[in-house]
Amino acid sequence: MAEFSDREIKTIRSSELFSALTENRIRELISPAAKISFRAYEVIYRPKTAANFIFVILTGHVKIYEMAKGQAEKNMRVLGPGQSFGEEEFKASQEYSSYAEAVDNVMLLIVDSDMFDEIIQANIQKVAGLVNGLAEKLQELADLSEFQQLEINLAALATVIQEEFVNAGNRVFTLSVTMDQLAEKIGITPEALDEVVHELGELGVVEIIGLEVTVLDEEILRNLAGLD
């Protein structure tokens, strides 16, 4: 079991492999892990060796390359702290397809299959948490949208009731239109109208039974209609 400095933890967290995880979760995952060091020009792995590990660079630099005919290096890239290598072959359970060589003195974190599985599981849990959080947020927005739509519908119905109330000159009067016509007039479905009528009754503003309307609170009715 290797010990990791705060600086190494910070470097590991900067790696794409661990970037979705918190520092505490990273410490838990790597607590049983091993580190390995290489001196400059030492070969870390060669082609056709089993890809049993992913490596994360803690310090130093690593050169990844292939050998062309005539022993010329090709497709070379140099990686530094926080970067990882060997993932593609490891994930595919293949042999390494290139050389990995230390450019200078290097310290590497070894990620084996057990740790990789735990990283994947931790990422899945985080994504699931994000998805659940997003779903809750979307539900909140949907609830807010429904509430805002109810306010709009209440104002529209209150405006029509207020007009008919003024025309009737009495707190109790009969609507001049059917409920279906009323729903069409304010631009909502009959089902939505039923909800708004119920809400006005619950608020103690207006009671509507059939086509008979009883105004219970003139002031609130005027407020809902935007007249005060």
C-alpha positions as CSV (number, residue, x, y, z in Angstrom):
1,M,0.0,0.0,0.0
2,A,1.5,3.3,-1.1
3,E,1.2,6.7,0.5
4,F,0.2,9.7,-1.6
5,S,1.1,13.3,-0.9
6,D,-1.4,16.1,-1.2
7,R,0.4,17.2,-4.3
8,E,0.0,13.7,-5.8
9,I,-3.7,13.6,-4.9
10,K,-4.1,16.9,-6.7
11,T,-2.3,15.5,-9.7
12,I,-4.5,12.4,-9.7
13,R,-7.6,14.5,-9.5
14,S,-6.5,16.5,-12.6
15,S,-6.4,13.3,-14.6
16,E,-9.4,12.8,-16.9
17,L,-9.8,9.3,-15.4
18,F,-10.5,10.7,-11.9
19,S,-11.8,14.1,-12.8
20,A,-15.5,13.4,-11.9
21,L,-14.6,12.3,-8.4
22,T,-14.2,14.2,-5.2
23,E,-10.9,14.3,-3.4
24,N,-12.2,12.2,-0.6
25,R,-13.5,9.6,-3.0
26,I,-10.1,9.5,-4.8
27,R,-8.3,9.0,-1.5
28,E,-10.6,6.0,-0.8
29,L,-10.1,4.5,-4.2
30,I,-6.3,4.8,-4.2
31,S,-5.7,3.8,-0.6
32,P,-4.8,0.2,-1.6
33,A,-3.1,1.2,-4.8
34,A,0.6,1.0,-5.7
35,K,3.1,3.4,-7.2
36,I,6.0,2.5,-9.4
37,S,9.0,4.6,-10.4
38,F,11.2,4.5,-13.6
39,R,14.4,6.3,-14.3
40,A,15.0,8.2,-17.5
41,Y,15.0,6.1,-20.7
42,E,13.6,3.0,-18.9
43,V,10.9,1.2,-20.9
44,I,7.6,0.9,-19.0
45,Y,6.0,-1.5,-21.4
46,R,6.6,-2.8,-25.0
47,P,4.2,-3.9,-27.7
48,K,2.7,-7.3,-27.4
49,T,2.8,-7.3,-23.6
50,A,-0.4,-7.8,-21.7
51,A,-2.3,-4.6,-21.0
52,N,-3.0,-5.3,-17.4
53,F,-2.8,-1.7,-16.1
54,I,-3.6,1.9,-16.8
55,F,-0.9,4.3,-15.6
56,V,-1.4,7.9,-14.3
57,I,1.7,10.1,-14.3
58,L,2.4,11.6,-10.9
59,T,5.8,13.2,-11.7
60,G,8.0,13.3,-14.7
61,H,7.2,12.6,-18.4
62,V,6.5,9.6,-20.5
63,K,7.1,9.1,-24.2
64,I,4.6,6.9,-26.1
65,Y,5.7,5.8,-29.5
66,E,5.8,3.1,-32.1
67,M,8.8,1.7,-34.0
68,A,8.9,1.9,-37.8
69,K,11.1,-0.1,-40.1
70,G,14.7,0.8,-39.6
71,Q,14.1,1.4,-35.9
72,A,12.7,5.0,-36.4
73,E,10.2,6.2,-33.9
74,K,6.8,7.3,-35.2
75,N,3.5,8.6,-33.8
76,M,5.4,9.9,-30.8
77,R,3.7,11.9,-28.0
78,V,5.0,13.0,-24.7
79,L,2.8,13.0,-21.6
80,G,3.2,14.8,-18.3
81,P,1.8,14.8,-14.7
82,G,-2.0,14.2,-14.5
83,Q,-2.1,12.4,-17.9
84,S,-2.7,8.7,-18.2
85,F,-1.8,6.1,-20.8
86,G,-2.5,2.5,-21.7
87,E,-6.3,2.9,-21.4
88,E,-7.3,1.9,-24.9
89,E,-5.6,-1.5,-24.8
90,F,-6.6,-2.1,-21.2
91,K,-10.3,-1.4,-21.8
92,A,-10.2,-3.7,-24.8
93,S,-8.3,-6.4,-22.9
94,Q,-5.6,-6.4,-25.6
95,E,-1.8,-6.2,-25.6
96,Y,-0.1,-2.9,-25.6
97,S,0.4,-1.7,-29.2
98,S,3.2,0.8,-28.5
99,Y,6.2,1.6,-26.4
100,A,6.0,3.6,-23.2
101,E,9.3,5.0,-22.1
102,A,10.3,7.4,-19.2
103,V,11.7,10.7,-20.5
104,D,13.0,11.6,-17.1
105,N,12.6,10.2,-13.6
106,V,8.9,9.2,-13.4
107,M,6.5,8.2,-10.7
108,L,3.3,6.4,-11.8
109,L,0.1,5.4,-10.2
110,I,-0.9,1.9,-11.2
111,V,-4.6,1.4,-12.0
112,D,-5.5,-2.3,-12.1
113,S,-8.9,-3.8,-13.1
114,D,-10.3,-3.7,-9.5
115,M,-9.6,0.0,-9.2
116,F,-10.8,0.7,-12.7
117,D,-14.1,-1.0,-11.9
118,E,-14.5,1.1,-8.8
119,I,-13.8,4.2,-10.7
120,I,-16.4,3.3,-13.3
121,Q,-18.9,2.5,-10.5
122,A,-18.2,5.8,-8.7
123,N,-18.7,7.7,-12.0
124,I,-22.0,5.8,-12.6
125,Q,-23.2,6.8,-9.1
126,K,-22.2,10.4,-9.7
127,V,-23.9,10.5,-13.1
128,A,-27.0,8.9,-11.5
129,G,-27.0,11.5,-8.8
130,L,-26.7,14.3,-11.5
131,V,-29.5,12.7,-13.5
132,N,-31.7,12.5,-10.4
133,G,-30.9,16.1,-9.5
134,L,-31.7,17.2,-13.0
135,A,-35.0,15.3,-12.9
136,E,-35.9,17.0,-9.6
137,K,-35.0,20.4,-11.1
138,L,-37.0,19.7,-14.2
139,Q,-39.9,18.7,-12.0
140,E,-39.6,21.9,-10.1
141,L,-39.6,23.9,-13.3
142,A,-42.6,21.9,-14.5
143,D,-44.4,22.6,-11.2
144,L,-43.5,26.3,-11.5
145,S,-44.7,26.4,-15.1
146,E,-48.0,24.8,-14.1
147,F,-48.4,27.3,-11.3
148,Q,-47.7,30.2,-13.6
149,Q,-50.2,28.8,-16.1
150,L,-52.8,28.5,-13.4
151,E,-52.2,32.2,-12.5
152,I,-52.7,33.2,-16.1
153,N,-55.9,31.2,-16.4
154,L,-57.2,32.6,-13.1
155,A,-56.6,36.1,-14.4
156,A,-58.3,35.4,-17.7
157,L,-61.4,33.8,-16.1
158,A,-61.6,36.6,-13.5
159,T,-61.5,39.2,-16.2
160,V,-64.5,37.6,-18.0
161,I,-66.4,37.1,-14.7
162,Q,-65.7,40.7,-13.7
163,E,-67.1,42.0,-17.1
164,E,-70.3,39.9,-16.7
165,F,-70.6,40.9,-13.1
166,V,-70.5,44.6,-14.0
167,N,-73.0,44.0,-16.8
168,A,-75.4,42.1,-14.6
169,G,-75.2,44.6,-11.7
170,N,-75.8,41.8,-9.2
171,R,-73.6,39.5,-7.2
172,V,-75.6,36.5,-8.5
173,F,-76.1,36.2,-12.2
174,T,-76.2,33.8,-15.1
175,L,-73.3,33.5,-17.6
176,S,-74.1,34.7,-21.1
177,V,-72.1,31.8,-22.6
178,T,-71.9,28.1,-22.0
179,M,-68.9,26.6,-20.2
180,D,-67.4,25.3,-23.4
181,Q,-67.7,28.7,-25.0
182,L,-66.2,30.3,-21.9
183,A,-63.2,27.9,-22.1
184,E,-62.8,28.8,-25.8
185,K,-63.1,32.5,-25.0
186,I,-60.2,32.5,-22.5
187,G,-58.2,30.0,-24.6
188,I,-58.1,26.9,-22.4
189,T,-59.5,23.4,-22.4
190,P,-62.8,22.6,-20.6
191,E,-60.7,20.5,-18.2
192,A,-58.4,23.4,-17.4
193,L,-61.5,25.6,-17.0
194,D,-62.9,23.2,-14.4
195,E,-59.6,23.4,-12.5
196,V,-59.7,27.2,-12.5
197,V,-63.4,27.4,-11.5
198,H,-62.5,25.0,-8.6
199,E,-59.6,27.2,-7.6
200,L,-61.7,30.4,-7.6
201,G,-64.2,28.6,-5.3
202,E,-61.4,27.5,-3.0
203,L,-60.1,31.0,-2.8
204,G,-63.5,32.3,-1.8
205,V,-63.7,34.6,-4.8
206,V,-66.5,33.2,-7.0
207,E,-68.8,30.2,-6.9
208,I,-70.0,28.8,-10.2
209,I,-72.7,26.1,-10.3
210,G,-73.8,25.3,-13.8
211,L,-74.0,28.7,-15.4
212,E,-75.0,30.5,-12.2
213,V,-72.3,32.7,-10.8
214,T,-72.1,34.1,-7.2
215,V,-69.4,36.7,-6.6
216,L,-68.1,36.1,-3.0
217,D,-65.3,38.7,-2.9
218,E,-65.5,41.7,-5.3
219,E,-62.1,43.1,-4.2
220,I,-60.1,39.9,-4.9
221,L,-62.0,39.4,-8.2
222,R,-61.0,42.9,-9.3
223,N,-57.4,42.2,-8.2
224,L,-57.3,38.9,-10.2
225,A,-58.7,40.7,-13.2
226,G,-55.9,43.3,-12.9
227,L,-58.2,46.2,-12.1
228,D,-56.6,47.2,-8.8
